[in-house]
Amino acid sequence: MDELDLTAAESKATYEEIKDYVLEHSGLKVSNLYIAQIKQKCGIIL
């Protein structure tokens, strides 16, 4: 079961993973700046 335990850092999506997800689901290419602005607007600490 130890190999299934994730650290906090491992459970968070990277900017590249977010970009790939958005591109796949909406067809839009987003920048790191846009992702950071949305995270800030939603109150997600960077």
C-alpha positions as CSV (number, residue, x, y, z in Angstrom):
1,M,0.0,0.0,0.0
2,D,3.0,2.3,0.5
3,E,3.6,2.7,-3.2
4,L,0.0,4.1,-3.6
5,D,0.5,6.8,-1.0
6,L,1.1,10.2,-2.7
7,T,2.8,13.2,-1.3
8,A,1.1,16.6,-1.6
9,A,3.4,17.6,-4.5
10,E,2.6,14.4,-6.4
11,S,-1.1,14.9,-6.2
12,K,-1.1,18.3,-7.8
13,A,-1.3,18.9,-11.5
14,T,1.6,20.6,-13.2
15,Y,1.1,23.5,-15.6
16,E,1.9,21.2,-18.5
17,E,-0.7,18.7,-17.4
18,I,-3.3,21.5,-17.1
19,K,-2.4,22.8,-20.6
20,D,-2.8,19.3,-22.0
21,Y,-6.1,18.8,-20.3
22,V,-7.5,22.1,-21.4
23,L,-6.3,21.5,-25.0
24,E,-7.9,18.0,-25.1
25,H,-11.2,19.1,-23.6
26,S,-11.8,22.5,-25.1
27,G,-9.3,22.8,-28.0
28,L,-7.8,25.9,-26.5
29,K,-4.1,26.5,-25.9
30,V,-3.5,28.4,-22.6
31,S,-0.4,30.1,-21.3
32,N,1.2,29.7,-17.9
33,L,0.1,33.3,-17.1
34,Y,-3.5,32.5,-17.8
35,I,-3.4,29.4,-15.6
36,A,-1.7,31.4,-12.8
37,Q,-4.4,34.2,-13.1
38,I,-7.2,31.6,-12.8
39,K,-5.6,29.9,-9.8
40,Q,-5.3,33.3,-8.1
41,K,-8.9,34.2,-8.9
42,C,-10.1,30.9,-7.5
43,G,-8.0,31.4,-4.3
44,I,-5.6,28.5,-5.1
45,I,-2.2,29.3,-3.6
46,L,0.7,29.1,-6.1
